[in-house]
Amino acid sequence: MSPLPDHCQVAIVGGGAAGTLVALRLLEAATAPMRIVVLEPAATLGQGVAYATDRAEHVLNVPAGRMSLWPQRPGDFIDFLLADGQDEGEAQLAHRFAPRRDFARYLQQRLAQVRAGSMATLEHRRLRARSVERTAQGLLCATLEDGSQLQAEDIVLACGNALRPLPVRGAASLPASMRVDAWDLPALARIPPQAAVAIVGTGLSMADTVLSLHAQGHTGPIHLLSRHGLLPLPHDPAHARSTLLDTEALLGEGLRARMRRVRAAARQAARLDLPWQAVMDEVRPHVQALWRSLGEADQRRFLRHVVRYWDIHRHRIAPHVHDLLHTLRARGQLRVRAARLELAMAQGRCLRLSAHDAHGHPFALDVDHVINATGVELRVQAMRNPLLEQLQGCGLASPGAHGIGLDCQVDGRLRDAPGQAQPDLHAIGSLRIGSLWESLAIPELRVQAGEIVGALIQKRVERNEERVGAGEE
């Protein structure tokens, strides 16, 4: 006779920033005993891909003043930094781009504080979930990688980010020492200072990679390759604000009209000596509503023609990081090229990348290492996540719009294969990009976590009331 599965009220799959935020909010909101289990193989909660770095040069991509875990307590991260012994004043800290390791410590400290006073219990199990099925009793049952099972009244998927594969034929056949993932910090640290490297991808992961190489004294050439050769743009050092956009009007327009309106606002800002960044920041709180209000054809048009330009304006970098990239380019160490990669092939101790430039002309690049900095994989079918594949295979989940993430209600409940929202299976973060578009940053994650937890607590209250009404103890 097989043992009965373990049981909890809420299982959270993934213990990075998103999963930890859900756990923190549950601990904070619990008004009765509740068992919460976080399934996360890493030893420490609250890190994930974004915050696992311990390198001081890896800074947040937004000022610290926007990084509180609580919307109603906007200065909470600043309070943490001040208590941590930072010698800058509150106003200076609010505009500072703090190391990401500081944010990880902040999240962990706040989790511990809330946990100590909670009516709920939190258990961190260092295991992955391999499958989730629905039992005859209607509960969800997760099978873990060690073969054990965990039944849960609700499951929250906080699977985090997956790196896109290197987009070049032959990459998988390269020796491991030549092929490095940008998120693999120990592998980056092993690259010799004089080595010639090619970084594929020119977004935020590239910026982190260049910072790492520079910090470890890299002197060799660094080639940046991407389809369009566009680099992230900087934040405005003055943090100016704008009220030039009629966001209500944007919601009623198609993509082309919206783009014209945003460009016109940027031109008006320039005439008023305001930076274009202020206009983008004005759009920022409305991105989810703008995405949802676009028709399917306009969403496809955005993904095909606009997204690469959107990304460099929306996902900006700290001014000092932008200055470093500019300095390295000016002295010739950093070289940027728009290219379509065709083939990667080892040749003795180096490797050759064959490509075509933006004009269709072929060229070859000989380097010692190629670094995959292509960024976050959006297509759920390409995430190489056994759990997500199983959920789709058994009909508990289906791909989101345009194959991006999973199909979700606006409140984060997953839709099954027939399109019905499930009351006990939820998603947060990257799995909701298809339905929300803006779904990775802390401001969005903290709202999503609050909404999911509010629904979970309300459901438990209603269940308890039903039991009392039925005369159950």
N, C-alpha and C positions, 0 to 999 in steps of 0.2 A: 504494500500500500504506500503510495507516494505521499510525502509530507504535505501538509496544507501550505499554500503560499503565504508569505508574509503579507501584512495588510497595513496600509496607511491612508490617511485622508487625501493628501496631495503628494504626488511624485513630480519632481521637476527634473527634466532630462537636460542636463547641461548646467555647469556651475560657474560660467563666466559672469560678466557684468549683468547680463539680462536675467539669467537664472538666479543670481544672488539677489538682485533687486526684488524679484518675486518672493523669494524666501524672506527677505527683510520685511517686506510689506505684510506678508502673512503673519509673521511673528508679532509685528506691531499691531495688527488688526484683530488678532484672535481674542475672543471673549469667552472661550471655553477650551478645554484641552483638545489639542489637535496634533497629530503626528505628521511631520513634513519630512520627506526624504529627497535629498538632492543626489542624483546620479551623475557623478563627475569623476573621471579617472585621475585628474590632477590632484596633487596633495593639498593645494590651497584653493579655496573658493575666491571668487571675485576677480579673477585675472583673465582667463580666456586668451584669445589671440592678442587682443589690443593692449591688455595691461599686464601681460606676463613678463615684459621686459624689465630688467633691473638697470638699464643703461640710462644715465642722466641726460644724454643728448636726445633721447626719444621723448618728445614733449607732446602735450595735448595739442590738438589742432584747433581748439577754441580757447579763449581766455578763461582763467579759473573762475571768474565771477559767474559764468554760465553753467557751471558743472555741479551744482548742488543736487543731491539725491531727492530733495523735496521741493516742488515748485513753490510751496507756501513758505519755505525757508531759504530764499535765494542766496543768502550769505553763508550757508552751512559749510561748504567746502573751504571758504575763506577762514571761517572759525577754526576748522581743523588745521589749516596751514599755520595760523597764528599760534595755536596751542602747541604745534609741532616745533616751535622755535624759529620760525621764519622771521628775519629781521626787517622785512619791508612793512610798510604801513598797509592798512586795509585797502585803501584806494589803489595803491600800486599793485598789490597782490591780485586784485580783481581783474586787472588787465594783463597779468602775467600768464605766459604759457608754461604751466608747471609740468615737471616730469610726469609721465604716465604712471610710473611706479608710485608716486605720491597719491595719485587717485586710487590705485589699487589698495594702498594702505588705509586710505580714508573709507573706502567701501567695506573693507574687512573690519575696521574698528567700529563703524556704525552697526554692522551686523552683530558683532559681539555684544555691543551695548544693548541693542534691542532684544537680543536673544536672552540676555541675563534676566530681563524683567518680563518675559513673555509667558502666557499661559500655554503656549504651544511648545512642542519639542522639535528640534531640528537635528536630523541625522545626515551626515555626509558619507555616502557609500562610494568608494573609489572603483566603480564599475560602469561599463556602458550598457545601455539597453539595446538588445539586438532585435526584439520584436515586441509588438503590443497587439493583443487580441481582446475581444470582448467575451466575457464569460456568460454562461447560461443565466446567471443572476443579474446580468447587465453591467457588472463592474468591468473596468479595464484591468488587464493583467499583463505586466511587462515581464518578459524573459530576459535575464541579464546574461552577460558574457560568460559567467561561471556556471550557467545552467540553473541558477536559483530563480525564483519567481517572486514578483511583488505585485499584489493587487492594490489598486488605488481607486478612490472615488472620483478623483480628477487627476489628469496628467497635463502638465504644461511643458510644451516643447520649446526649449531655449538652446537649440543646437549650435548656435554661434555661426561663425564664418568659415567657409571653405575656400581654399586658394584655387584659382583657375589653373588648369594645366598649362604647361609651356606650349604656346601655339606654333610649334615648328616640328616638322617631320624629322624623325631620328632622335629626338630629345630623350626618349625613354631608353635608348641604347647607349647613351653617353655614360662614361664612368661616373660613379656617385661623387667623386672628388671634383669633377668638372661642373656638375649640375647642382646648383644650390637654390633652395627656396629662400625668398627674402625673409620669411617668418622664422627661419631656422637660425637663430642667433649664434649658437655654438659653431655651426658650419661657416657662417660669415666671418667669425673670429679667426678661423683657420686659414683664411685667404692671405697669402704672403703680400706684404706692402707693395712690392714692385710688380705684382701680377697685372696683366691686362684683363679687364673684365668687361663683359657686356651685360647690361641690365635690361631685361625685356619688360616693358611697361614703364610709363612715365607719370604715374599718379602718386598717391600718398605712400604706398609701399616703397616706391623708388626713393622718395625723399628720406624715409627712415634708413634705407640701405646706404645711401650716400653719406648720411650723418654717421652711421656706424663705421664705414670705411674711413672717413675723414678722421674720426675720433681715434681710430687705431693706427693712424699715421700712414695711410695709404698714399703712395706716390705714383703708382702706375696709372695708365690711361683708363678712363671709365667711359664706356660708350653706352648711351641711352637710346633704346630703340622702341618705337611704337608705331602704330599704323599712321598716326597723324603728327607725331612728334610734339604734342602739346604738354606743357608742364603746369603743375598747379600754380595758381596765382596767390598773392599774399593777402592776408587780412590788412585792413586799414589800421595803421598804428594809432590814429587818433580816435578810432571807434565812433565815428560820426553816425548820426541817425537821420533817417529820411521819412517823410510822410507824403511822398509824391505820387504813390500808386493808389489807384482805386481798385482794391482787391475784390470788391463785390462785382465790379464790372468784368474783371478777369474771369470770374467763375462762369459768366454767361457767354464767353467767347470761345472760339476754336483755337487751335494751337498757333496758327499763323498770326491771328489778331493779338493773341497774348504776347507773342514774341515781339511784335511791333510795339505794343504798349510798354513792355519792359525796356526795350531799347530807347524809346522816346523818353521814359523816365530817367534813364541813365544819362542821356544827353542833357536833359533839364538839370539834373544834379550837377553835371560838369559846369553848366552856366552859373550855378549857384555856389561854385567852389566846393561841392560835396563829392566824395568819391563814389564810384559805381558800386563799391561794396555795400554802401548804405542802402541802395535799392535792393540788392540781393537779400540783405538782412530783413528788409521789409517784406519780401516775398516769403521768407523762410517759415513763419508760423502757419502759412496757408498752403504749403506744398501738398499735404495729404488731400485736402479738399480739392485742390486744383487737379491733382492726378485722378481722383475718383470721378470728377465731373467731365473729364475728357472722354470722348467716344473712343471705341476700340481702334478705329483707323488712325485717329490722331495720336493715340498712345503708341501705335506701331511706328508712326512717322517720327515721333519723339525719339524712340529707341534707335531708329535707323539713322536719323540725320542730326539730332540736336544733343543727344546725351553726352557726347564727348566734350562739347563746349559748355554744357550745363555743369559737368563735373568739375572742370577747372575753375569755374566761377563760384560754384556752391561749396565744394570741398577744398577749402583754402588752407594754406600753411602759415605758420608763424612768420612774421617779417624777417626775423634773424635767420630762419631756415632758407627763406627765399633769397636773402642776401648771400648766404654761403653758396647756393647753387649758382648764382650770378657770378660770384668771384671765381669759382672753379671753372666756369665756362670761359670767363674773360682771360684766364691764364692758360687755357688750352687743355687742361687735364680732363674736363668734362665735355663730352661731345655728344650732341643731340642729333638724331637722324630719324626722319619719317621713313618707315620701311615696312615691307611685307616679307616676313621671314618664310623661307622655303625649305631649308634643310640644315640640320646640325650634324656634323660628322667629326669624330675624333681623328686627329692626325698626329700620331706620336704623343708628345707631352702637351699638346695644345689642341684646340678644336677650331673648326672652321664653320662659320655661319654664312650660308648663302641666302641672298635676299634680293628684292627689287626695291628701288627707291620710289619716292612719290611720283616720279615721272615714268616709272616702268623700266628704268635702266637696271640691269643686274649688277651686283657687286658682292664681294666676299669680305668677311671680317675674320681675322685670326686672333683669338683670345685664349687666355688660360682658363677662364671660368665664365659660365653663363648663369646669371641670377634671374630667377623667375619672380618678377614683381608685378605680375599682371592683375593682382588685386582680388577682390571678393567675387566668387562664383555666384551668379544669380540664378542660373538654370538648375532647378532641383534635380533633373535627371543626370546632371553632370557633377553633382556634389560628392558622389562616391560614398554615400552614407547608408550603410546597410539598414538602419532603422527606417529611414525615410523611404527607401526602396520597398521594404516590407509593408509599411503602412499603405503605400499606393497599391502594392500587389494584392492586399487583402481587402481593398476598398474603403479603408478608414480615412484615406486622404487622397487627394488628386492634385495635379500641378495647378499653380495659380495662373493668372492671366499672362499670356505670352510665354508660358513655361517657366515663369519666374516665381520662385518660392512655392508655397502651398496655397490652395484655394481656401480663403478664410472670409468669415464675416468681418465687418468693420470692428466688432468687439473682440476679435481674435479667436473665436470658435472655428475649428476646422470644419469644412464641408466634406462629406463623404463622396464616394464615386457618383451616386445619384444626385448630388448637389444639396443634400440636407445638412443643416448645421447640427453639430453634435454638442450636447450640453456639457460634456465632461472632458473634451479634448481641445486644448487651447495652444496657441502659438504666440511667441513674442520675438521681436527682432527681425533678423534677416529673412525668416520664413514668411514674413508678411510684406515683403517689398512689392510683390506683384499686385497686391490690393491697396497698398498705401504709398508706395515708392519711397517716401522718407521714413525709414524704419530702423536705422542703425545707431543713431547718436543718442547720447544720454537723455537729452530733453524728450525724445520720443519714447525711449525705453521706460523712463520713470512714469510717463503717462500710461503707457500700455500696462505696466506692472500694477499700477493703481487700479485701473479698470478691471483687469483680470481678478485681482484679489477682492475687489468690491463685489464682483459677481459670485466668487466662491464663498465669501462670508455670508452674503445674503442667502445663498442656496442652503447653507448649513442652518441658518436661522429659521428658514421656512421648513426645513425637514424637522427640526426640533419642535416647532409649533405644531406640525402635523402629528408628531408622536404624542405630544401632550394632549392634543385634541382626541386622539384615539385611545387615550388612557394608558399609553406605554410609559415606562419609567426610563 
